[in-house]
């Protein structure tokens, strides 16, 4: 009997379309002889839809029509079954899933929100848990955790939007002290959305205002001299981790932009390209020593945040001094970073199979632990007498 895998994608996120690309790409490569695929699209209004109409990327050009031609559903648990039930007067089960596979990016989904939904219902799922996902999404808290573990990061400062609006001059003075150039980022977004490289104070206010459009927390990072950007993917869980080849990503800008990553995607001979569209060198032209350093740091980052499944760790390197700084982890990376594993002999189909296996094992291991008690202490509760310890 095939394992029924619910592929969750979309969501109320500025990375909605990126998620669609990543998910449909994965669906193309997943082993159909072993798994029954159930696409589950999360609309921008946070409703769930399923059906075969969701499988063609051309249909996402008209989202209203997409929803009209798909089944609007909710997920219900019935004993040990997870059912997709059609919304409406005639409520009927239209599909069932055994395991959830979130391929989502950004706020309201990748940040632990969706993992929390799965945890509440008790659905086995692929990827990192709630806390790990949250840490991976918030660039500020993430850096605070890294600093406590001596993981190298660039100098930075951060503030809330209201602090800037109430006392702009104080914030600008702090940025002057940090020193230009700087990179201005919304704290909780990905795919380079809302990020700006700022050379001097003439451009800083516009960049901050742009970031505030997306988030209430803003982070300002010191720019790295002689910058090259490299990425390394990690696969595993808390007990075992393996690293992929390292890529050097190429941009005509000072930082890798959303346009570098995604604009120009779509279909090529029926297949979505996703992050494969990015210009890159694999493997990155690094020394053996620097390669080893990045591999070791990548595993430390993975363990430090207690990640699971596959992630991609992004790095900033000063090419003259060989100083390495962790930029950020992507807990559900674009295209699931399969292109970093294929040159090592692991096909995308094999990577997806391994991710599902890890997710099921994590679920089984978690349920070996005591999470609640069989004894009901309220059974003999007497009103107004409280509970004696």
C-alpha positions as CSV (number, residue, x, y, z in Angstrom):
1,X,0.0,0.0,0.0
2,X,1.3,3.4,-0.9
3,X,2.1,6.1,1.7
4,X,-0.3,9.0,1.2
5,X,1.8,12.2,1.3
6,X,0.1,15.6,1.6
7,X,2.3,18.2,-0.1
8,X,1.4,21.5,1.6
9,X,2.3,24.7,-0.3
10,X,1.4,28.3,-0.8
11,X,0.3,30.3,2.2
12,X,-0.2,33.9,3.4
13,X,3.4,34.9,2.6
14,X,5.2,37.2,0.3
15,X,7.0,34.0,-0.8
16,X,3.7,32.4,-1.9
17,X,4.6,32.0,-5.5
18,X,8.1,30.7,-4.7
19,X,6.4,28.0,-2.6
20,X,4.2,27.0,-5.5
21,X,7.3,26.6,-7.8
22,X,9.2,24.5,-5.2
23,X,6.2,22.3,-4.4
24,X,5.2,21.5,-8.0
25,X,8.8,20.8,-8.8
26,X,9.0,18.3,-6.0
27,X,5.8,16.6,-7.0
28,X,7.2,16.0,-10.5
29,X,10.1,14.1,-9.0
30,X,8.6,12.2,-6.1
31,X,8.4,8.4,-6.5
32,X,4.8,7.7,-7.6
33,X,5.2,4.0,-7.3
34,X,5.9,4.4,-3.5
35,X,3.8,7.4,-2.6
36,X,0.3,8.7,-3.4
37,X,0.6,12.4,-3.7
38,X,-2.2,14.7,-2.3
39,X,-1.6,18.3,-3.3
40,X,-2.8,20.7,-0.6
41,X,-2.7,24.4,-1.6
42,X,-2.9,27.0,1.1
43,X,-4.5,30.1,-0.5
44,X,-3.4,33.7,0.4
45,X,-6.6,33.8,2.4
46,X,-5.4,30.7,4.4
47,X,-8.0,28.3,3.1
48,X,-7.0,24.8,2.0
49,X,-7.7,23.3,-1.5
50,X,-6.9,20.0,-3.1
51,X,-7.4,18.3,-6.5
52,X,-5.5,17.6,-9.7
53,X,-6.1,21.1,-11.0
54,X,-3.4,22.2,-8.6
55,X,-0.7,20.2,-10.4
56,X,-0.3,22.5,-13.4
57,X,1.7,25.6,-12.8
58,X,-0.1,27.4,-15.7
59,X,-3.3,27.3,-13.6
60,X,-1.8,29.6,-11.0
61,X,-2.0,32.6,-13.4
62,X,-5.6,33.0,-12.3
63,X,-6.0,32.2,-8.6
64,X,-9.7,32.7,-8.5
65,X,-10.2,30.2,-11.3
66,X,-7.7,27.8,-9.5
67,X,-9.8,27.8,-6.4
68,X,-13.1,27.4,-8.3
69,X,-11.7,24.2,-10.0
70,X,-10.3,22.7,-6.8
71,X,-11.9,21.2,-3.7
72,X,-12.1,23.5,-0.7
73,X,-11.3,21.3,2.3
74,X,-10.5,21.2,6.0
75,X,-8.4,18.5,7.7
76,X,-10.1,16.4,10.3
77,X,-8.6,13.6,12.5
78,X,-10.7,10.4,12.8
79,X,-8.8,8.0,15.2
80,X,-5.5,7.5,13.4
81,X,-6.7,8.8,10.0
82,X,-6.2,12.3,8.7
83,X,-9.0,13.2,6.3
84,X,-9.5,16.1,3.8
85,X,-13.2,16.9,4.2
86,X,-15.0,19.0,1.6
87,X,-16.4,22.3,2.9
88,X,-20.1,22.7,2.4
89,X,-23.5,21.1,3.0
90,X,-22.4,17.8,1.7
91,X,-19.4,17.2,3.8
92,X,-17.5,14.2,2.4
93,X,-14.0,12.9,2.6
94,X,-12.2,13.6,-0.7
95,X,-8.7,12.4,0.3
96,X,-6.7,11.0,3.2
97,X,-3.0,11.6,4.1
98,X,-0.6,9.6,6.2
99,X,2.2,12.2,6.4
100,X,2.4,15.9,5.8
101,X,5.2,17.4,3.6
102,X,5.4,21.2,3.9
103,X,7.1,22.9,1.0
104,X,6.4,26.4,2.1
105,X,8.5,29.6,2.5
106,X,8.2,32.6,4.7
107,X,6.0,34.0,7.4
108,X,2.8,32.3,8.6
109,X,3.9,28.9,7.2
110,X,7.7,28.2,7.4
111,X,8.1,30.1,10.7
112,X,6.7,27.2,12.8
113,X,3.0,28.1,12.2
114,X,2.4,25.1,9.9
115,X,4.5,22.8,12.1
116,X,2.4,23.8,15.1
117,X,-0.8,23.0,13.1
118,X,0.6,19.5,12.4
119,X,1.7,19.0,16.0
120,X,-1.8,20.0,17.3
121,X,-3.5,17.5,15.0
122,X,-0.8,14.9,15.6
123,X,0.0,14.5,11.9
124,X,3.5,13.0,11.1
125,X,5.4,15.6,9.1
126,X,8.6,16.3,7.2
127,X,11.0,18.9,8.4
128,X,11.8,20.9,11.5
129,X,9.7,21.3,14.6
130,X,8.0,24.5,15.8
131,X,10.9,26.0,17.8
132,X,13.5,25.1,15.2
133,X,11.4,26.6,12.4
134,X,10.7,29.8,14.4
135,X,14.4,30.3,15.2
136,X,15.3,29.7,11.5
137,X,12.8,32.4,10.4
138,X,13.6,35.2,12.9
139,X,17.0,36.6,11.8
140,X,17.5,38.5,15.1
141,X,16.7,35.7,17.6
142,X,18.7,33.4,15.4
143,X,21.8,35.6,15.6
144,X,21.4,35.8,19.4
145,X,21.4,32.0,19.5
146,X,24.4,31.8,17.2
147,X,26.3,34.3,19.3
148,X,25.7,32.1,22.4
149,X,27.2,29.1,20.6
150,X,30.2,31.0,19.1
151,X,29.0,30.6,15.6
152,X,30.5,33.4,13.5
153,X,28.1,36.2,12.4
154,X,28.6,39.7,11.1
155,X,28.2,42.8,13.5
156,X,24.6,43.9,13.5
157,X,21.9,45.9,15.3
158,X,18.2,45.7,15.3
159,X,15.1,47.7,16.3
160,X,11.3,47.7,16.1
161,X,9.5,49.8,13.6
162,X,7.9,52.0,16.2
163,X,11.3,52.8,17.7
164,X,12.5,54.1,14.3
165,X,9.3,56.1,13.8
166,X,9.5,57.6,17.3
167,X,13.2,58.3,17.3
168,X,14.7,58.1,13.9
169,X,17.8,60.1,14.7
170,X,18.9,57.8,17.5
171,X,18.6,54.8,15.2
172,X,20.5,56.5,12.4
173,X,23.4,57.3,14.8
174,X,23.6,53.7,15.8
175,X,23.9,52.7,12.2
176,X,26.6,55.4,11.7
177,X,28.5,53.8,14.6
178,X,28.1,50.3,13.0
179,X,29.6,51.7,9.8
180,X,28.6,51.7,6.1
181,X,28.1,49.8,3.9
182,X,25.2,47.9,5.6
183,X,22.5,45.5,4.6
184,X,19.0,46.3,5.7
185,X,16.6,43.4,6.2
186,X,13.1,42.6,7.5
187,X,13.7,40.2,10.4
188,X,11.4,37.4,9.3
189,X,11.3,37.3,5.6
190,X,13.2,35.1,3.1
191,X,14.0,35.0,-0.7
192,X,15.7,38.4,-0.4
193,X,12.4,40.2,-0.1
194,X,12.7,43.7,1.3
195,X,16.5,43.5,1.5
196,X,18.7,46.4,0.4
197,X,22.4,47.0,0.3
198,X,23.1,50.6,1.5
199,X,26.4,52.3,0.7
200,X,25.9,55.5,2.7
201,X,23.5,57.4,4.8
202,X,21.8,59.0,1.8
203,X,20.1,55.7,1.0
204,X,19.5,54.4,4.5
205,X,16.1,55.9,5.3
206,X,14.5,54.7,2.1
207,X,15.9,51.2,2.7
208,X,14.5,51.1,6.3
209,X,11.1,52.3,5.1
210,X,11.1,49.5,2.5
211,X,11.9,46.9,5.2
212,X,9.2,48.3,7.5
213,X,6.6,47.6,4.8
214,X,7.2,43.9,5.5
215,X,8.0,43.5,9.1
216,X,7.9,45.2,12.5
217,X,11.5,44.1,13.4
218,X,14.4,45.4,11.3
219,X,17.9,44.2,11.3
220,X,21.0,46.1,10.0
221,X,24.1,44.1,9.2
222,X,27.6,45.3,8.6
223,X,28.6,44.8,5.0
224,X,31.3,42.3,4.3
225,X,34.3,43.5,2.3
226,X,35.5,41.5,-0.8
227,X,32.2,39.5,-0.6
228,X,31.5,36.1,-2.0
229,X,28.3,34.2,-1.1
230,X,28.3,30.5,-0.7
231,X,25.7,28.0,0.4
232,X,25.8,24.5,1.9
233,X,22.9,22.2,2.4
234,X,22.6,19.8,5.4
235,X,20.4,16.7,5.5
236,X,19.5,14.7,8.7
237,X,18.2,15.2,12.2
238,X,19.7,15.8,15.7
239,X,21.7,12.6,15.7
240,X,23.1,12.5,12.2
241,X,24.0,15.2,9.6
242,X,25.5,15.1,6.2
243,X,26.6,18.0,4.0
244,X,26.2,18.6,0.3
245,X,28.6,20.2,-2.1
246,X,29.1,23.9,-1.5
247,X,27.9,26.4,-4.2
248,X,29.0,29.9,-4.9
249,X,26.0,32.0,-6.0
250,X,26.6,34.7,-8.6
251,X,24.8,38.1,-8.6
252,X,25.3,41.3,-10.6
253,X,24.3,43.1,-7.4
254,X,26.0,43.6,-4.1
255,X,23.7,40.9,-2.6
256,X,21.8,38.0,-4.1
257,X,18.3,39.5,-4.9
258,X,14.9,38.1,-5.4
259,X,15.3,38.7,-9.1
260,X,18.5,36.7,-9.2
261,X,16.8,33.8,-7.5
262,X,13.4,33.6,-9.2
263,X,12.6,36.1,-12.0
264,X,12.5,34.3,-15.3
265,X,11.2,31.0,-13.8
266,X,8.3,29.2,-15.1
267,X,8.2,26.1,-17.2
268,X,11.0,24.6,-19.2
269,X,9.9,21.6,-21.1
270,X,7.1,21.1,-18.6
271,X,9.3,21.5,-15.5
272,X,9.5,24.3,-13.1
273,X,13.0,25.6,-12.4
274,X,12.8,27.2,-9.0
275,X,16.2,28.0,-7.4
276,X,17.9,26.1,-10.3
277,X,17.4,29.4,-12.2
278,X,20.1,31.1,-10.0
279,X,23.6,31.5,-11.5
280,X,26.0,29.4,-9.5
281,X,29.3,27.5,-9.5
282,X,29.2,23.9,-8.1
283,X,31.4,23.1,-6.3
284,X,32.4,26.5,-5.2
285,X,36.1,27.3,-5.9
286,X,37.3,27.2,-2.3
287,X,40.3,25.7,-0.7
288,X,40.1,22.3,1.1
289,X,40.5,24.0,4.4
290,X,37.8,26.6,3.8
291,X,35.5,23.9,2.5
292,X,36.0,21.8,5.6
293,X,35.4,24.8,7.8
294,X,32.0,25.6,6.1
295,X,31.0,21.9,6.3
296,X,31.7,21.8,10.1
297,X,30.0,25.1,10.8
298,X,27.0,23.9,8.8
299,X,26.5,20.9,11.0
300,X,26.9,23.0,14.1
301,X,24.2,25.4,12.8
302,X,21.9,22.4,12.1
303,X,22.4,21.0,15.6
304,X,22.3,24.4,17.4
305,X,18.8,25.1,16.0
306,X,17.7,21.5,16.3
307,X,16.8,21.4,12.6
308,X,15.5,18.3,10.8
309,X,15.1,17.3,7.2
310,X,17.0,19.4,4.7
311,X,18.1,23.0,5.1
312,X,20.5,25.3,3.3
313,X,23.0,27.4,5.2
314,X,24.0,30.7,3.5
315,X,27.4,32.2,4.1
316,X,29.2,35.5,3.6
317,X,33.0,35.2,3.0
318,X,35.6,37.9,2.8
319,X,37.6,36.5,-0.1
320,X,40.9,38.2,0.9
321,X,40.9,37.3,4.6
322,X,38.9,34.0,4.3
323,X,36.7,35.2,7.2
324,X,33.4,33.1,7.2
325,X,30.1,34.4,8.5
326,X,26.8,32.6,8.7
327,X,24.2,34.6,7.0
328,X,21.1,32.5,7.7
329,X,19.7,29.0,7.5
330,X,16.8,28.3,5.2
331,X,14.7,25.6,7.0
332,X,12.7,24.8,3.9
333,X,15.0,26.0,1.1
334,X,13.9,26.8,-2.4
335,X,13.8,23.6,-4.6
336,X,14.8,21.8,-1.4
337,X,18.4,22.4,-2.5
338,X,18.3,19.2,-4.6
339,X,20.8,20.7,-7.1
340,X,23.5,20.6,-4.3
341,X,22.9,16.8,-3.8
342,X,22.6,15.6,-7.4
343,X,26.3,16.1,-8.2
344,X,27.1,13.8,-5.2
345,X,25.0,11.0,-6.7
346,X,21.8,11.6,-4.7
347,X,18.9,12.2,-7.2
348,X,16.0,14.5,-6.3
349,X,13.7,11.4,-6.1
350,X,16.1,9.8,-3.6
351,X,16.3,13.0,-1.6
352,X,12.6,13.3,-1.3
353,X,12.3,9.7,-0.2
354,X,14.9,10.2,2.5
355,X,13.2,13.3,3.7
356,X,9.9,11.5,4.1
357,X,11.7,8.6,5.9
358,X,13.3,11.1,8.3
359,X,10.0,12.7,9.1
360,X,8.3,9.4,9.9
361,X,11.2,8.3,12.1
362,X,11.1,11.7,14.0
363,X,7.4,11.2,14.6
364,X,7.9,7.7,15.9
365,X,10.8,8.7,18.2
366,X,8.9,11.6,19.6
367,X,6.0,9.4,20.5
368,X,8.3,7.1,22.5
369,X,8.5,10.0,25.0
370,X,5.9,10.8,27.6
371,X,3.9,13.8,26.4
372,X,0.8,13.5,28.6
373,X,-0.4,11.3,31.5
374,X,-3.1,8.7,31.4
375,X,-4.3,9.6,34.9
376,X,-7.0,12.3,35.0
377,X,-6.2,14.4,38.1
378,X,-9.5,16.2,37.6
379,X,-11.5,13.0,38.2
380,X,-11.7,13.6,41.9
381,X,-11.6,17.4,41.8
382,X,-13.8,19.0,44.4
383,X,-14.9,22.6,43.7
384,X,-13.4,25.3,45.8
385,X,-10.9,22.9,47.5
386,X,-8.2,23.2,44.9
387,X,-5.6,20.6,44.4
388,X,-3.3,19.3,47.2
389,X,0.3,18.8,46.2
